[in-house]
Amino acid sequence: MKRLAKIQRAIKAPKDQKGYGFVYRKASDILQAVKPLLEEDNLTILLNDTIQEIGGKYFLHAEAGIFDENGKQI
């Protein structure tokens, strides 16, 4: 967990997107910022998106996992 906390402190992903009265950051901006930090600690991020139907409505279910060099999820 120390490695993950270090990355969380170091990541710089400013909110520079604007729309609908909000200022936000895109997932791609976050990934671009975090990938070099993960590489420094031999970590990998894996993303998985699926569509799920709940009560007749469809939702995007997104998951992200961070794994160490041995394939262990942290």
Summary of the structure (lengths in Angstrom):
residues: 74
radius of gyration: 15.3
end to end distance: 7.0
largest distance: 43.9
contacts: 146
relative contact order: 0.18
helix: 31%
strand: 39%
